Amino acid sequence: MESVLLSATLVLVVLIFMSSPSGKIVSAERRLARLERKVDLLLDHLGVEEPQIPGMERVHELTQQGKKIEAIKVYRQLTGEGLKESKDAVERMG
């Protein structure tokens, strides 16, 4: 059931980005943020936890030591995320 919910959410996100002209990227980003919040609420309600990425403990250690830049680098290597997404994720951990 969770996989169906996540798949449906992914389809919605793709449709939003495909239907948004480049001038409406900000609007699409807001809608994506709303969808992410809703998915998080649904996962919490269902008691489903996101699987931990192996090696993420190192990012937490670096964050706790105040080595934010190094933590961002490690996070990017582990997840393949972009710089902004990695920076935001590390800041949320701190």
C-alpha positions as a Markdown table, in Angstrom:
| # | Residue | x | y | z |
|---|---|---|---|---|
| 1 | Met | 0.0 | 0.0 | 0.0 |
| 2 | Glu | 2.8 | 2.4 | 0.9 |
| 3 | Ser | 4.5 | 1.8 | -2.5 |
| 4 | Val | 1.2 | 2.6 | -4.3 |
| 5 | Leu | 0.9 | 5.8 | -2.4 |
| 6 | Leu | 4.5 | 6.8 | -3.1 |
| 7 | Ser | 4.2 | 5.9 | -6.8 |
| 8 | Ala | 1.0 | 8.0 | -7.1 |
| 9 | Thr | 2.8 | 10.9 | -5.4 |
| 10 | Leu | 5.7 | 10.6 | -7.8 |
| 11 | Val | 3.4 | 10.6 | -10.8 |
| 12 | Leu | 1.7 | 13.7 | -9.5 |
| 13 | Val | 5.1 | 15.5 | -9.0 |
| 14 | Val | 6.2 | 14.6 | -12.5 |
| 15 | Leu | 2.9 | 15.8 | -14.0 |
| 16 | Ile | 3.2 | 19.1 | -12.1 |
| 17 | Phe | 6.7 | 19.7 | -13.5 |
| 18 | Met | 5.8 | 18.7 | -17.0 |
| 19 | Ser | 2.7 | 21.0 | -17.0 |
| 20 | Ser | 4.5 | 24.0 | -15.5 |
| 21 | Pro | 6.0 | 26.5 | -17.9 |
| 22 | Ser | 9.5 | 27.7 | -16.9 |
| 23 | Gly | 8.0 | 31.0 | -15.6 |
| 24 | Lys | 6.0 | 29.1 | -13.1 |
| 25 | Ile | 8.8 | 27.2 | -11.5 |
| 26 | Val | 8.3 | 28.9 | -8.1 |
| 27 | Ser | 4.7 | 27.9 | -8.1 |
| 28 | Ala | 5.7 | 24.3 | -8.9 |
| 29 | Glu | 8.3 | 24.4 | -6.1 |
| 30 | Arg | 5.6 | 25.5 | -3.7 |
| 31 | Arg | 3.3 | 22.8 | -4.8 |
| 32 | Leu | 6.0 | 20.2 | -4.5 |
| 33 | Ala | 6.8 | 21.4 | -1.0 |
| 34 | Arg | 3.1 | 21.0 | -0.1 |
| 35 | Leu | 3.0 | 17.5 | -1.6 |
| 36 | Glu | 6.2 | 16.5 | 0.3 |
| 37 | Arg | 4.5 | 17.7 | 3.6 |
| 38 | Lys | 1.4 | 15.7 | 2.8 |
| 39 | Val | 3.4 | 12.5 | 2.0 |
| 40 | Asp | 5.4 | 13.0 | 5.2 |
| 41 | Leu | 2.1 | 13.2 | 7.2 |
| 42 | Leu | 0.7 | 10.1 | 5.4 |
| 43 | Leu | 3.9 | 8.2 | 6.2 |
| 44 | Asp | 3.8 | 9.3 | 9.8 |
| 45 | His | 0.1 | 8.2 | 10.0 |
| 46 | Leu | 0.9 | 4.8 | 8.5 |
| 47 | Gly | 3.9 | 4.4 | 10.8 |
| 48 | Val | 6.3 | 4.0 | 7.9 |
| 49 | Glu | 9.8 | 5.2 | 8.4 |
| 50 | Glu | 12.2 | 6.1 | 5.6 |
| 51 | Pro | 15.0 | 3.7 | 5.3 |
| 52 | Gln | 18.3 | 5.0 | 6.6 |
| 53 | Ile | 21.0 | 5.5 | 4.0 |
| 54 | Pro | 24.2 | 3.5 | 4.9 |
| 55 | Gly | 26.9 | 5.9 | 6.0 |
| 56 | Met | 24.5 | 8.6 | 7.2 |
| 57 | Glu | 25.9 | 8.3 | 10.7 |
| 58 | Arg | 29.1 | 9.9 | 9.5 |
| 59 | Val | 27.1 | 13.0 | 8.3 |
| 60 | His | 25.5 | 13.2 | 11.7 |
| 61 | Glu | 28.9 | 13.0 | 13.4 |
| 62 | Leu | 30.3 | 15.7 | 11.2 |
| 63 | Thr | 27.3 | 17.9 | 11.8 |
| 64 | Gln | 27.6 | 17.5 | 15.6 |
| 65 | Gln | 31.3 | 18.4 | 15.4 |
| 66 | Gly | 30.5 | 21.6 | 13.6 |
| 67 | Lys | 32.1 | 20.4 | 10.3 |
| 68 | Lys | 29.2 | 21.5 | 8.1 |
| 69 | Ile | 31.0 | 21.7 | 4.8 |
| 70 | Glu | 32.5 | 18.2 | 5.2 |
| 71 | Ala | 29.1 | 16.9 | 6.2 |
| 72 | Ile | 27.5 | 18.4 | 3.1 |
| 73 | Lys | 30.2 | 16.8 | 0.9 |
| 74 | Val | 29.6 | 13.3 | 2.5 |
| 75 | Tyr | 25.9 | 13.8 | 2.2 |
| 76 | Arg | 26.2 | 14.6 | -1.5 |
| 77 | Gln | 28.4 | 11.5 | -2.0 |
| 78 | Leu | 25.9 | 9.2 | -0.2 |
| 79 | Thr | 22.7 | 10.5 | -1.8 |
| 80 | Gly | 23.7 | 12.0 | -5.1 |
| 81 | Glu | 21.7 | 15.2 | -4.2 |
| 82 | Gly | 22.7 | 18.6 | -5.5 |
| 83 | Leu | 24.5 | 21.2 | -3.4 |
| 84 | Lys | 21.5 | 23.1 | -2.3 |
| 85 | Glu | 19.5 | 20.0 | -1.3 |
| 86 | Ser | 22.4 | 18.6 | 0.6 |
| 87 | Lys | 23.1 | 21.9 | 2.4 |
| 88 | Asp | 19.4 | 22.1 | 3.4 |
| 89 | Ala | 19.4 | 18.5 | 4.6 |
| 90 | Val | 22.5 | 19.0 | 6.7 |
| 91 | Glu | 21.1 | 22.2 | 8.2 |
| 92 | Arg | 17.9 | 20.4 | 9.2 |
| 93 | Met | 20.1 | 17.8 | 11.0 |
| 94 | Gly | 22.0 | 20.5 | 12.9 |
